[in-house]
């Protein structure tokens, strides 16, 4: 005759299973997070490669970070960021970088798996999770409200104070390609950002402190100008931190986010 399980035996089995689950779950979570970090590094590698291909086709110029309007009409209502292009009717399509990647779906590259639940915080765009070095390298345009009839998008490109009046840098001007950030994980108070700033961003420190890097799990990922990918574990506050008002520095939400250096060393490739 088959004997059933006793209450003591059932209790022991449940206790053993509970113990095994408690041991295995942290390991599974760690494995899952590490897979997300590896995916992030792969995405950044493709973004750096795409930006390099773009520069080869355009005399060394990297993809623009932000343009308003069309090339022949700055007042068209288009907002063309490096990752997403918002049309005047509100529809959003991929920006100039994704077409040079190895995917037919830009969300596979332009959405960081570590930032899926974050708020983009800019112009209603989909969350990218990565940011792009517009502090020194990529062109960035002023508001279209400054445009005059007959002006095109490139007529609004800002002459960067960080560059002594230049609007952007070409690849040939990036002499420190192996130590200058091109793309990274965007991080700011309450969400992410898509425009990478230097902690000594001339012309707008409040902008700088909303343009730092995210350090999920205490680590950030960086795609350098030469294409290699690396992890960094130390979020810098910026050398001006102690002299700036709290309302400004709080935009960084340090140490959850931070800079890659205290000065412009990790951002200026000259």
C-alpha positions in Angstrom: 0.0 0.0 0.0 1.4 3.4 -1.0 2.1 5.7 1.9 1.4 9.5 1.5 3.6 12.4 2.6 3.5 13.3 6.3 3.2 16.8 7.4 6.7 16.8 8.7 8.1 15.6 5.3 6.1 18.2 3.4 7.3 20.9 5.8 10.9 19.8 5.2 10.5 19.8 1.4 9.0 23.3 1.5 11.7 24.5 3.7 14.4 23.1 1.4 12.7 24.6 -1.7 12.4 28.0 0.0 16.1 27.9 0.9 17.1 27.0 -2.6 15.0 29.8 -4.1 16.5 32.3 -1.7 20.0 31.2 -2.7 19.3 31.1 -6.5 17.2 34.3 -7.0 20.0 36.8 -6.2 22.3 35.0 -8.6 19.6 35.0 -11.3 19.0 38.7 -10.8 22.7 39.4 -11.0 22.9 37.3 -14.2 20.0 39.2 -15.7 21.5 42.6 -14.8 24.9 41.6 -16.2 23.2 40.6 -19.5 21.6 44.0 -19.6 25.0 45.7 -19.1 26.5 43.5 -21.9 23.6 44.5 -24.2 24.2 48.2 -23.3 27.9 47.9 -24.3 26.9 46.3 -27.6 24.5 49.1 -28.4 27.1 51.7 -27.6 29.6 49.9 -29.9 27.1 50.1 -32.7 26.4 53.8 -32.1 30.1 54.6 -32.1 30.5 52.7 -35.3 27.6 54.4 -37.0 28.9 57.8 -36.0 32.3 56.9 -37.5 30.7 55.8 -40.7 28.7 59.0 -40.9 31.9 61.0 -40.5 33.6 59.1 -43.2 30.8 60.0 -45.6 30.8 63.7 -44.6 34.4 64.8 -44.6 35.0 63.9 -40.9 31.9 65.6 -39.5 30.0 63.6 -36.8 26.2 63.4 -36.9 24.6 66.6 -35.7 23.3 66.4 -32.1 20.3 68.7 -32.7 18.9 70.6 -35.7 15.7 72.6 -35.9 13.7 72.6 -39.1 14.9 71.4 -42.5 18.1 72.2 -44.3 16.3 74.8 -46.5 13.6 75.9 -43.9 14.5 76.4 -40.3 10.9 77.2 -39.4 9.3 74.0 -40.7 8.7 72.7 -37.2 10.9 69.6 -37.5 13.1 68.8 -34.5 16.0 66.6 -35.6 18.0 65.2 -32.7 20.7 62.6 -33.2 18.4 59.8 -32.1 14.9 60.8 -33.0 13.3 63.1 -35.6 10.0 64.7 -34.5 7.9 65.9 -37.5 5.6 68.9 -37.4 2.5 66.6 -37.0 4.0 65.1 -33.9 5.0 61.8 -35.4 8.5 60.5 -34.4 10.9 58.7 -36.7 14.5 57.6 -36.2 17.3 60.1 -36.5 20.4 60.0 -38.6 22.4 57.5 -36.6 20.3 54.4 -36.6 20.4 53.9 -40.4 24.1 53.1 -40.1 23.7 50.4 -37.5 23.0 46.7 -38.1 19.3 46.7 -37.2 16.1 47.4 -39.0 14.4 48.4 -35.8 16.0 51.5 -34.2 14.5 50.6 -30.8 16.9 47.7 -30.6 19.9 50.1 -30.6 18.4 53.4 -29.3 16.8 52.1 -26.2 19.1 51.3 -23.4 17.9 48.2 -21.5 19.1 49.8 -18.2 16.8 52.8 -18.8 13.5 51.3 -19.9 11.6 52.6 -17.0 13.2 56.1 -17.1 11.6 59.3 -18.2 13.2 60.9 -21.3 12.6 64.4 -20.1 13.0 66.1 -23.4 10.5 67.1 -26.1 8.3 64.0 -25.6 10.7 61.8 -27.4 10.9 58.0 -26.7 13.4 57.1 -24.1 16.9 56.5 -25.6 18.9 56.2 -22.4 22.2 57.1 -24.2 23.6 60.6 -24.6 25.9 62.1 -27.2 28.8 64.5 -26.8 27.3 67.9 -27.9 29.5 69.8 -25.5 32.4 69.6 -27.8 32.0 67.3 -30.8 28.5 67.4 -32.3 26.7 70.4 -33.8 23.8 71.8 -31.8 21.3 74.4 -33.0 19.6 77.3 -31.2 15.8 77.6 -30.8 13.9 78.0 -34.1 12.3 81.1 -32.7 15.5 83.0 -33.6 15.2 82.0 -37.2 14.4 84.5 -40.0 12.5 83.7 -43.2 14.9 82.0 -45.7 17.2 80.5 -43.1 17.9 76.8 -43.0 18.5 74.5 -40.1 22.3 74.8 -40.3 22.1 78.6 -40.0 20.9 78.1 -36.4 23.9 76.0 -35.3 25.5 77.4 -32.2 29.0 78.6 -32.1 30.2 76.7 -29.0 31.9 78.8 -26.3 33.7 75.5 -25.3 35.3 75.5 -28.8 36.2 79.2 -29.0 33.4 79.8 -31.5 33.5 76.6 -33.6 30.2 74.8 -34.2 31.5 71.3 -34.1 34.7 69.2 -34.4 35.7 66.9 -37.2 37.3 63.5 -36.6 40.7 64.9 -37.7 40.4 67.5 -34.9 39.9 64.7 -32.2 43.5 64.2 -31.3 42.6 62.3 -28.0 40.2 59.9 -29.6 41.0 57.1 -27.1 40.2 59.2 -24.0 37.2 61.3 -25.2 33.6 60.2 -24.7 31.4 60.1 -27.8 28.3 58.3 -26.4 27.4 57.2 -22.8 24.5 56.5 -20.5 22.5 59.7 -19.9 21.6 60.5 -16.3 19.8 63.5 -14.7 17.4 64.2 -11.8 14.3 62.1 -12.3 15.3 60.5 -15.6 17.8 60.4 -18.4 19.1 62.8 -21.0 20.3 62.6 -24.6 22.8 65.5 -24.7 26.2 64.9 -23.0 27.7 67.9 -21.2 31.0 68.8 -19.6 31.1 69.7 -15.9 32.7 73.0 -17.0 30.2 73.6 -19.9 30.8 77.3 -20.8 27.6 79.2 -21.4 25.2 77.3 -19.1 26.1 75.4 -16.0 22.5 74.5 -15.3 22.6 72.7 -18.7 25.8 71.0 -17.7 24.3 69.6 -14.5 21.4 68.1 -16.4 23.7 66.4 -18.9 25.7 64.0 -16.8 26.1 60.2 -17.0 24.0 57.5 -15.3 25.8 55.0 -13.1 23.2 52.1 -12.7 24.5 49.4 -10.3 27.4 51.8 -9.6 28.9 51.5 -13.1 28.5 53.5 -16.4 29.4 52.6 -19.9 31.2 54.9 -22.4 31.8 54.7 -26.1 35.0 56.6 -26.8 35.7 58.5 -30.1 38.1 55.7 -31.3 35.2 53.2 -31.0 36.3 51.2 -27.9 33.8 50.6 -25.0 34.8 50.8 -21.4 33.1 50.9 -18.0 33.7 53.5 -15.4 32.9 53.3 -11.7 33.6 56.7 -10.3 30.9 59.4 -10.8 32.6 62.8 -10.5 30.7 65.9 -9.3 32.6 68.5 -11.3 35.3 70.9 -10.1 32.8 73.8 -9.6 30.4 71.8 -7.4 31.2 73.6 -4.2 30.7 77.0 -5.7 27.4 76.4 -7.4 23.9 76.7 -5.9 22.1 73.6 -4.8 19.2 74.1 -7.2 21.7 73.8 -10.0 23.8 70.9 -8.8 20.7 68.9 -7.7 19.9 68.4 -11.4 22.7 65.9 -11.5 21.4 63.7 -8.6 24.9 62.7 -7.6 26.1 60.0 -6.9 23.4 58.2 -8.8 24.6 60.2 -11.8 27.9 62.0 -12.3 30.5 63.2 -14.8 33.4 61.2 -16.3 35.9 63.7 -15.0 35.9 66.7 -12.8 37.0 69.0 -15.7 36.5 68.8 -19.5 39.3 66.1 -19.9 36.9 63.3 -20.7 34.8 65.4 -23.1 37.2 67.6 -25.1 39.1 65.6 -27.7 41.6 68.3 -28.7 
